[in-house]
Amino acid sequence: MARQLHVELVAVEEKVWSGDADMVLARTTEGELGVLPGHAPLLGQLAEPGQVRIKHGGQEIAFDVSGGFLSVTATGVTVLAESCTPATAQAAH
């Protein structure tokens, strides 16, 4: 079985999404970042406006985020956003 990342997506008011994923993609102030299992630890500031995409089981879930940080540790990825809403299908081109 392929290795997985444990992902926590948290907004100020609530935990938005939690689970295992194959990959996390996010736009930071340093550029687009893709995180796979085994990624080096880092802390990045999310770009505004931004989007976090979580890939798992051949599917992708996208969230529009505003403000916050992305933390990668040996145990997984945590996204702490000021606000977070599911991305609309119209946003994908």
N, C-alpha and C positions, 0 to 999 in steps of 0.2 A: 504494500500500500504506500502511496506517495505521502511524503511529509506534508503537514498542514500548518498553517499559522492560526493562532488563536487571536481573534479580532474583537475589540471592544470599541464601539462608536458611541460616544457620549456627548450630549448637548447639556447646556447649563441646567435645564429642567429635568432631564430624564436620560436613561440609557436607551438609545435608539435601536441599536442592533448588536448582537453578540453571537459569536459562533466561530466555527472553523472555516478557513478559506484557503484556496490554492495561491492567491495573489491579491495584493492590495495596490491600487493605483491612486495617487493623489498629486495635486498640483501645489507645490510649495513656492515660497519666495525665491528659491534657488532653481526652480524648474520642475518638470514632471518627474515623479518618483515612482518606481515600481518596486514593490517589496515581495520577495519570495522567501520561503522557509530558509533559514540559515543566514539571512541578511545581517550585515554588521549593525551593531547598535547605533542609533542616531536619534536626534531630536530636530524636527523641522517645523518652521512656522508655515501654516497654511496660507496660500495666496487668496486674495479676495477679488472678485467672487471665485469660489473654488468648487471642486467636485471630488468626492471620494468614491471610487468604484471598487467593489468587492467581487472577486471572481471565485466561484465555488461550484463544483460539479458540472462544469460546462455552461453555467449560467452566470450572469452579471447583475448585480444590484448597484444602483447609483444613487448617491445622495448629494444634494446641493448643500454646501457648508459655507458659513461665514465666520471668519476669525478662528483662532485657535491654533492648536499644535498637533503634530503627529509624533508619536514616540515609538521607536522600534527597540525591543529588548530581546534577550535570548528566549523569552517565553511567548512573544508575539507582538502584536501591534495595537496601540491604543490611540484613538483619535479623540481629542477633546476640543469640541467646537462651541462657539458662542451660540450658534443656531444651526439646525440641521433639519432638512425636509427631504422626503423622497423626490428624486429627480423626475420630471415629467417626460413622457415618451417623446414629446415634441422637441425636447432639447437635443436628442440624439439625431445626428445626420449621417 
